[in-house]
Amino acid sequence: MKKILFDILGAAALLLVSVPLLAHHGAAALDTGKEITLKGTVTEWIWSNPHCFLKFDANDGGTVRNWAVETQSPTSMTPRGWSRTSFKAGDEVTVTIEPVKNGQPVGRILHVILPNGQKLIAANPTTPDSRPVAPVPVQ
C-alpha cells in the first residue's frame, strides 16, 4: 500500500514540474503572424543554453531602442549555419522578428541578414494558421 501511495505522489509531483516546462516554450507572448524588420547595430551576441540572444540598437519609429531577441539553443542553431562568432559588437544587421504583444523591444528571431549579405534563418513564423486549434465540443 505504501508503494502505491509513493508511486502516485511521485507521478503527481512529476506532472506538476513538467507543466511549467511546456509553458516555457509557448508563443503566447508573441504577436504571432506579425513580422517586423529592423536595421540596427549589434551590441551583444549571447551564445548559450537554453536560448541564444541577439541584442542590437535599432531606430524604431524615430527612437533608438536596444532590442533583445531570442532564438533556440546553440545545438539547434549550429546546423542552420549559426555560430558563436556569427555576430560581433558593431556589426550592421537587418533582423526580422516576431515581436511580443506588449510593444517592448523583445521578440523571436525569424532571420538575420549579416553585413556580407548572408542570410541566417532561425525559425519559421508562428502564424495563427500554424498554431494548434482547440477542439470544437460535440453537441
C-alpha positions as CSV (number, residue, x, y, z in Angstrom):
1,M,0.0,0.0,0.0
2,K,2.8,2.4,0.9
3,K,4.5,1.7,-2.5
4,I,1.3,2.5,-4.4
5,L,0.9,5.8,-2.5
6,F,4.5,6.7,-3.1
7,D,4.2,5.9,-6.8
8,I,1.0,8.1,-7.1
9,L,2.7,11.0,-5.2
10,G,5.8,10.7,-7.4
11,A,3.7,10.8,-10.6
12,A,1.8,13.8,-9.4
13,A,5.0,15.6,-8.5
14,L,6.5,14.9,-11.9
15,L,3.3,16.2,-13.6
16,L,3.4,19.4,-11.6
17,V,7.0,20.0,-12.5
18,S,6.6,19.2,-16.2
19,V,3.7,21.6,-16.9
20,P,5.8,24.8,-16.5
21,L,8.4,23.4,-18.8
22,L,5.9,23.1,-21.6
23,A,4.5,26.5,-20.9
24,H,8.1,28.0,-21.2
25,H,8.2,27.2,-24.9
26,G,4.8,28.7,-25.8
27,A,4.3,31.5,-28.2
28,A,1.5,33.3,-26.2
29,A,3.6,36.4,-25.6
30,L,4.4,36.8,-29.3
31,D,2.3,38.8,-31.7
32,T,2.0,35.7,-33.9
33,G,1.7,36.3,-37.6
34,K,3.2,39.8,-37.3
35,E,6.7,40.3,-38.6
36,I,8.8,43.4,-38.3
37,T,12.2,44.1,-39.9
38,L,14.7,46.3,-38.2
39,K,18.1,47.6,-39.3
40,G,20.5,48.0,-36.4
41,T,23.9,47.7,-34.8
42,V,24.8,44.7,-32.8
43,T,25.6,45.4,-29.1
44,E,25.9,41.8,-27.9
45,W,25.6,38.2,-29.1
46,I,24.9,35.7,-26.3
47,W,25.6,32.1,-27.5
48,S,24.4,30.0,-24.6
49,N,21.8,27.4,-23.4
50,P,18.9,27.3,-23.3
51,H,18.5,30.2,-25.8
52,C,20.8,32.4,-27.8
53,F,20.1,36.2,-27.6
54,L,21.0,39.0,-30.1
55,K,21.0,42.5,-28.7
56,F,21.1,45.4,-31.1
57,D,20.2,49.1,-31.3
58,A,17.7,50.0,-33.9
59,N,15.8,53.1,-34.9
60,D,12.2,52.1,-34.1
61,G,9.8,54.9,-35.2
62,G,12.3,57.8,-34.5
63,T,13.6,56.4,-31.2
64,V,16.7,54.2,-30.9
65,R,15.9,51.3,-28.7
66,N,18.0,48.3,-27.6
67,W,16.3,45.1,-28.8
68,A,16.8,41.8,-27.1
69,V,15.6,39.0,-29.4
70,E,16.0,35.3,-28.9
71,T,16.4,32.1,-30.9
72,Q,16.9,28.5,-30.0
73,S,19.9,26.8,-28.3
74,P,23.4,26.5,-29.9
75,T,22.7,22.9,-30.6
76,S,19.7,23.7,-32.7
77,M,21.3,26.7,-34.4
78,T,24.6,25.2,-35.4
79,P,23.2,23.0,-38.2
80,R,21.5,26.2,-39.6
81,G,24.8,27.9,-40.0
82,W,24.8,30.0,-36.8
83,S,27.9,30.1,-34.6
84,R,29.4,31.7,-31.5
85,T,31.1,34.1,-34.0
86,S,28.1,35.0,-36.2
87,F,28.0,38.5,-34.8
88,K,30.3,41.0,-33.1
89,A,29.5,44.3,-31.5
90,G,29.3,47.0,-34.1
91,D,28.0,44.7,-37.0
92,E,25.2,46.3,-39.0
93,V,22.5,43.8,-39.4
94,T,18.9,43.5,-40.7
95,V,16.8,41.4,-38.3
96,T,13.3,40.1,-39.0
97,I,11.4,39.1,-35.8
98,E,8.0,38.2,-34.4
99,P,7.6,40.9,-31.7
100,V,5.9,40.5,-28.4
101,K,2.4,41.8,-28.0
102,N,3.1,44.4,-25.3
103,G,5.3,46.6,-27.5
104,Q,8.6,46.0,-25.6
105,P,11.7,45.7,-27.7
106,V,11.7,41.9,-27.4
107,G,10.9,39.2,-29.8
108,R,11.8,35.9,-31.6
109,I,14.3,35.9,-34.4
110,L,13.0,34.7,-37.8
111,H,16.1,35.6,-39.8
112,V,19.1,37.9,-39.9
113,I,21.0,39.4,-42.8
114,L,24.6,39.8,-42.0
115,P,26.9,42.7,-43.2
116,N,28.2,40.4,-46.0
117,G,24.7,39.7,-47.3
118,Q,24.5,36.2,-45.8
119,K,21.0,35.3,-44.5
120,L,20.8,33.2,-41.3
121,I,17.4,31.6,-40.9
122,A,16.4,31.0,-37.3
123,A,12.7,29.9,-37.4
124,N,9.6,29.8,-39.4
125,P,7.0,32.4,-38.4
126,T,4.3,31.3,-35.9
127,T,1.3,32.3,-37.9
128,P,-2.2,32.0,-36.5
129,D,-2.8,29.2,-39.1
130,S,0.1,27.1,-37.8
131,R,-0.9,27.1,-34.1
132,P,-2.9,24.2,-32.8
133,V,-6.7,24.8,-32.8
134,A,-8.7,23.9,-29.7
135,P,-11.1,21.1,-30.4
136,V,-14.7,22.1,-31.0
137,P,-17.1,20.4,-28.5
138,V,-19.5,17.9,-29.9
139,Q,-23.1,18.8,-29.2
